[in-house]
Structure formats: C-alpha cells, structure tokens
Amino acid sequence: AKNLWLDIDMHDNELHVLIRDDGNGFDLETSEETREGLGINGIKDRLSALGGKYTLYSDNFGTRYNLTIPV
C-alpha cells in the first residue's frame, strides 16, 4: 500500500473506526486459516472483549477494516 486512511467518528454511543489502504488486498478465506500473532486475530479478540464488532473487506483495490465499539 502507498496510502493509509483512518476515519474516527462517534455517534449513537458507539465509536466507529474505518481503517483502509490502497494495497493489493489479500484472500480473506485463505488468510483466516493461516493467521497467527497479534494482527487481525488480536484486534478481533480485543473487540470481542469490549463488546465491539468488525467487518473486514479486501480486494485488488485495498483493504477496509470497519470497527464499532460501544461507549
């Protein structure tokens, strides 16, 4: 990726975070099986502990990670 964007917004007692880049993306199904370490799985675990949720999209135009955390 050459660029990374971070958007943070708060509404309806939820913190919304959008992280996106313009990289090559990756195959979500394949990488789910091989993920290790503190990256995406670490974020997923931390969000779950906070009662949050996420969606992850990745394609040839980049990756987008939407996080929602109740406040």
Buried (B, 14 or more C-beta within 10 A) or exposed (E): EEEEEEEEEEEEEBBBBBBBBEBEBEEEEEEEEEEEEEEBEEBBEEBEEBEBBBEBEBEEEBBBBBBBBEE
